């Protein structure tokens, strides 16, 4: 199949949400329980995907602000549809070059994303840069027994 016409499920929010969103929605609440954040904080979510963690943050944490970024316009469109809440700003962005003011966030989180970032060290440095002193930075990643990320790529393409 020609590359130009191939369906790229890595960019299609509907496909991801159908197959993987159910897992993302299940793990987001326990992750937030583990972080145990205060209310009225400024949040940044790096790699929001289709909005599962964003929805949980809004429902459970009463944030002052929430900026949720993702590089995929398809995922962002699905996130906006899934989470029609004016308290969140869904923006296109790169984990390795966050367009966020330094020292401006109380909570910086990422769910099931860092496996896919080419330069994880740079992404983590960016997360630290935008965090206020005393902020919490929390993330969780995929665990791939055996085939690693390539196994998942084969599944989605």
PLY file of the C-alpha trace (Angstrom):
ply
format ascii 1.0
element vertex 157
property float x
property float y
property float z
element edge 156
property int vertex1
property int vertex2
end_header
0.00 0.00 0.00
1.35 3.40 -0.89
2.69 5.30 2.08
0.57 8.33 1.18
-2.68 6.37 1.36
-1.87 4.02 4.24
-4.03 4.52 7.31
-1.69 5.61 10.08
-3.30 4.52 13.34
-0.51 6.26 15.26
-2.05 9.56 14.13
-5.72 8.56 14.12
-7.34 9.38 17.44
-10.40 7.24 16.75
-8.35 4.08 16.21
-6.19 4.63 19.26
-9.15 5.50 21.45
-11.07 2.41 20.36
-8.27 -0.06 21.08
-6.10 1.59 23.72
-8.27 4.28 25.28
-10.00 1.77 27.53
-6.64 1.00 29.18
-5.66 4.65 29.42
-8.96 5.47 31.12
-8.48 2.65 33.65
-4.97 3.56 34.72
-5.36 7.35 34.93
-7.33 7.41 38.24
-4.89 5.16 40.18
-1.98 7.22 38.85
-3.59 10.41 40.17
-4.40 8.72 43.48
-0.72 7.77 43.75
0.38 11.36 43.04
-2.18 12.68 45.56
-2.10 16.29 44.32
-3.63 19.26 46.05
-6.43 21.16 44.33
-6.08 24.48 42.50
-2.74 23.71 40.84
-1.39 24.56 37.39
-0.96 21.35 35.36
0.84 20.38 32.16
0.14 17.04 30.54
2.80 16.01 28.03
1.40 13.74 25.34
-2.31 13.88 26.09
-3.34 11.45 23.38
-7.12 11.21 23.24
-7.65 12.86 26.62
-7.98 10.02 29.15
-5.62 11.52 31.73
-6.91 15.03 31.04
-10.46 13.91 31.84
-9.31 12.25 35.06
-7.35 15.34 36.14
-10.41 17.53 35.62
-12.73 15.09 37.40
-10.51 14.32 40.38
-8.03 17.15 40.95
-9.88 20.46 40.47
-6.95 22.12 38.67
-6.55 25.88 38.42
-5.36 25.31 34.85
-4.59 22.36 32.60
-2.60 22.51 29.39
-2.52 19.20 27.53
-0.18 18.86 24.57
0.28 16.26 21.87
2.07 16.31 18.50
-0.82 14.55 16.72
-3.65 16.71 15.42
-5.75 13.54 15.10
-5.30 12.75 18.78
-5.96 16.36 19.76
-9.23 16.38 17.79
-10.35 13.22 19.59
-9.26 14.65 22.96
-11.32 17.80 22.36
-14.34 15.64 21.47
-13.82 13.34 24.47
-13.20 16.16 26.96
-15.40 19.16 26.08
-14.34 21.08 29.17
-13.28 24.72 28.92
-10.81 24.30 31.80
-8.38 22.41 29.55
-6.40 23.78 26.61
-5.48 21.05 24.11
-2.50 22.29 22.11
-0.12 20.89 19.51
3.30 20.48 21.04
6.53 18.55 21.24
7.71 16.95 24.49
11.30 17.77 23.52
10.63 21.51 23.08
7.75 22.56 25.31
6.25 25.92 24.39
5.56 26.59 28.06
7.02 29.24 30.33
9.84 28.05 32.58
8.86 27.47 36.20
5.14 27.87 35.53
3.60 24.48 36.43
2.88 22.79 39.76
2.18 19.38 38.21
3.83 18.02 35.07
2.58 14.60 34.03
2.88 12.19 31.14
1.03 8.94 30.55
2.16 6.18 28.20
4.19 8.61 26.08
7.90 8.65 26.86
8.47 5.31 25.09
7.68 7.10 21.83
9.76 10.25 22.33
13.03 10.08 20.36
15.08 11.94 23.00
13.59 11.06 26.40
16.37 12.87 28.28
15.51 16.09 26.48
11.80 15.59 27.18
12.47 15.01 30.88
14.72 18.08 30.98
11.92 20.11 29.40
9.43 18.80 31.95
11.79 19.86 34.72
12.33 23.28 33.11
8.62 24.13 33.13
8.07 22.84 36.68
8.01 25.33 39.53
10.32 24.75 42.49
8.67 22.04 44.58
6.50 20.86 41.68
5.67 17.22 41.06
6.77 15.54 37.84
5.14 12.17 37.32
4.88 9.75 34.43
4.31 6.13 33.55
5.33 4.21 30.45
4.39 1.10 28.50
5.96 -2.17 29.55
6.66 -4.37 26.52
7.73 -7.89 27.34
9.65 -9.41 24.46
9.05 -7.38 21.32
9.38 -3.87 22.70
7.93 -0.83 20.96
8.46 -2.45 17.56
5.83 -5.03 18.51
3.32 -2.22 19.08
4.30 -0.49 15.83
3.55 -3.72 13.95
0.18 -3.91 15.67
-0.81 -0.38 14.65
0.46 -0.25 11.05
0 1
1 2
2 3
3 4
4 5
5 6
6 7
7 8
8 9
9 10
10 11
11 12
12 13
13 14
14 15
15 16
16 17
17 18
18 19
19 20
20 21
21 22
22 23
23 24
24 25
25 26
26 27
27 28
28 29
29 30
30 31
31 32
32 33
33 34
34 35
35 36
36 37
37 38
38 39
39 40
40 41
41 42
42 43
43 44
44 45
45 46
46 47
47 48
48 49
49 50
50 51
51 52
52 53
53 54
54 55
55 56
56 57
57 58
58 59
59 60
60 61
61 62
62 63
63 64
64 65
65 66
66 67
67 68
68 69
69 70
70 71
71 72
72 73
73 74
74 75
75 76
76 77
77 78
78 79
79 80
80 81
81 82
82 83
83 84
84 85
85 86
86 87
87 88
88 89
89 90
90 91
91 92
92 93
93 94
94 95
95 96
96 97
97 98
98 99
99 100
100 101
101 102
102 103
103 104
104 105
105 106
106 107
107 108
108 109
109 110
110 111
111 112
112 113
113 114
114 115
115 116
116 117
117 118
118 119
119 120
120 121
121 122
122 123
123 124
124 125
125 126
126 127
127 128
128 129
129 130
130 131
131 132
132 133
133 134
134 135
135 136
136 137
137 138
138 139
139 140
140 141
141 142
142 143
143 144
144 145
145 146
146 147
147 148
148 149
149 150
150 151
151 152
152 153
153 154
154 155
155 156
